[in-house]
């Protein structure tokens, strides 16, 4: 596998830039803690964030350590979680109440059932299909989070200003994508070379 | 007399009856109109109370309904907010919609398992449920058994067309095969996307409709009018179908929301209220129909009418009694008056009859006198003229001449009688008018004395006169002279041989009292009161010439002058008349003239 991608082994390219994040149409009305707000059928993180990732044919290795999607104060942390395909995600309940995390998204349907914070082992799911997964709690209808299951190991979350840096990329021609919300994924073809970082702004 | 009395009694009885009748009519009219007014008022207020009761019952029933709807709607809203249902709809997992809903709705659906048997809880259990997609079409369930069986045709009737943005109530009528059918109450609850805020789907639940209407005791029952059919389990078939045909036009005429009318089928009357159950609903209009049997109200009115009738009868009875007593009391003085007036009338009648006959007699005699005088006066004059002519003739023997002369003398008497009669009849007819003036009696006496002295003296009478030099009276000279002449004539006629006549005149308290007395036989006591009557002649004087009207004429004339003439004395030797005439002041300038 590695032999097929010498660039990945020997050279490192990087890309940096800024995603112009959408101004939220309105701040969350009910609760400042909301991590995902929906407006006109579009789910988006609040405050706005984007996930920038490099699309291509890459070998993906799920991390050894499971990722975590914590329920705390009747909310998900983080509100958006990009993972690579095959990653195991744990859903620890840090509230004093029951939660019942489930998803009906085509990329991953699961139902963890009701559990409390003392549930051991921590309920977890492996996400082995790429796509967007909407997390909900059956008990707390407002709770919402998004797990972005990616086919690529090269992804990064922007900071609140939309600034990102992706490092350790293999040189070559790819498509750089920026997931902004559930309906919007921006993309730009890029040609990565060794040397100074490529600057790409979205849009 | 007794017949009149009976007649009078009849009249009084009639008066009393009439009074009684009038009072009865008045009292009855007042009582009856008051009763009718009161009855009408009471009936109206009873009716109004009845209707108000009904309306308040309906209102409370409707309040209960609204609460029920609110409860159901709240329940549906909770369902519609379930994250799994939202997830199924929003996250593209329609295949999981019904399975998720089944778990969520397990206590809301009408399943026997695990249903807690609480009264009323059943009413909140759905018979079936279906989801509608974004275009209001039914999303077919994977397994109809899990969501309540429903035929395809009925299922399609759950769709609303455009999705509602608020809960909607609808009713559908399902055929169950044969004659059976069932009415379901639908609640369509929109499911609003948590992402878009727009309705993305809806859930429709079918419930058993609540038992409409109140308890049997209150007389209110209820039903549902839907698609031209009336479902009314408590109403008899005939009445139900009658009401069904009445409802369609009534609803069409109403504002489409509510209304009421009275309705009767067979012998029963009802008050019918209808109210739209699902205003502004996309489902066909359905009306709640509440029916109040008026039997109780009518019975109450009937009872009331009877009570009023008996009270009225009682009042009328009392009124009759009171009128009777009152009319008796009121008529009493009238009765007395009637009796009095009857007696008065009788007296009056009698007096009138007497007066009538007297008057007739008087008139007859007066007419007779007048006629006689007129008829006699002319022939007497003719006779005298003839005799005097005869007397004046040359070839008349001395004996015959003496006889003719006596006859002439007789004509003078006859003429004087006729003259007197004429005067009397004029007096009787009230046609004699005298001109009163002051006259001096003394010259009259002197003249009379002269006359008497000139007459042939049969008895060799001694006439003595005691008259003041001047005596003034009120009168007409001719008539006063006639009175005195008659009296003097009388005194001369009924005297004795060598008898006396005495004339005296004095003044007495405004009167001139003239007495003329003569000797002669007494007038018998029995005759004394008749001597002033006409044509009466004293029994003693059969051989005395006269015609029996002299005294009568004298008295009548005296009275016409305001005076009187009476017999003051009549015994064996002396008869005296007293004439009273009013004194008159002596007219100074004319003193010499009279």
HADDOCK unambig.tbl for C-alpha pairs under 7 A between the chains (distance, minus, plus):
assign (segid A and resid 38 and name CA) (segid B and resid 194 and name CA) 6.94 0.50 0.50
assign (segid A and resid 38 and name CA) (segid B and resid 195 and name CA) 4.40 0.50 0.50
assign (segid A and resid 38 and name CA) (segid B and resid 196 and name CA) 6.97 0.50 0.50
assign (segid A and resid 39 and name CA) (segid B and resid 195 and name CA) 5.34 0.50 0.50
assign (segid A and resid 39 and name CA) (segid B and resid 196 and name CA) 5.57 0.50 0.50
assign (segid A and resid 40 and name CA) (segid B and resid 195 and name CA) 5.66 0.50 0.50
assign (segid A and resid 40 and name CA) (segid B and resid 196 and name CA) 3.69 0.50 0.50
assign (segid A and resid 40 and name CA) (segid B and resid 197 and name CA) 6.90 0.50 0.50
assign (segid A and resid 41 and name CA) (segid B and resid 195 and name CA) 4.18 0.50 0.50
assign (segid A and resid 41 and name CA) (segid B and resid 196 and name CA) 4.19 0.50 0.50
assign (segid A and resid 42 and name CA) (segid B and resid 195 and name CA) 6.19 0.50 0.50
assign (segid A and resid 43 and name CA) (segid B and resid 195 and name CA) 6.88 0.50 0.50
assign (segid A and resid 104 and name CA) (segid B and resid 87 and name CA) 5.85 0.50 0.50
assign (segid A and resid 104 and name CA) (segid B and resid 88 and name CA) 6.17 0.50 0.50
assign (segid A and resid 104 and name CA) (segid B and resid 91 and name CA) 6.00 0.50 0.50
assign (segid A and resid 104 and name CA) (segid B and resid 93 and name CA) 5.99 0.50 0.50
assign (segid A and resid 105 and name CA) (segid B and resid 91 and name CA) 5.24 0.50 0.50
assign (segid A and resid 105 and name CA) (segid B and resid 92 and name CA) 6.69 0.50 0.50
assign (segid A and resid 105 and name CA) (segid B and resid 93 and name CA) 6.95 0.50 0.50
assign (segid A and resid 136 and name CA) (segid B and resid 83 and name CA) 6.98 0.50 0.50
assign (segid A and resid 138 and name CA) (segid B and resid 83 and name CA) 5.46 0.50 0.50
assign (segid A and resid 138 and name CA) (segid B and resid 84 and name CA) 6.43 0.50 0.50
assign (segid A and resid 141 and name CA) (segid B and resid 82 and name CA) 6.90 0.50 0.50
assign (segid A and resid 141 and name CA) (segid B and resid 83 and name CA) 5.26 0.50 0.50
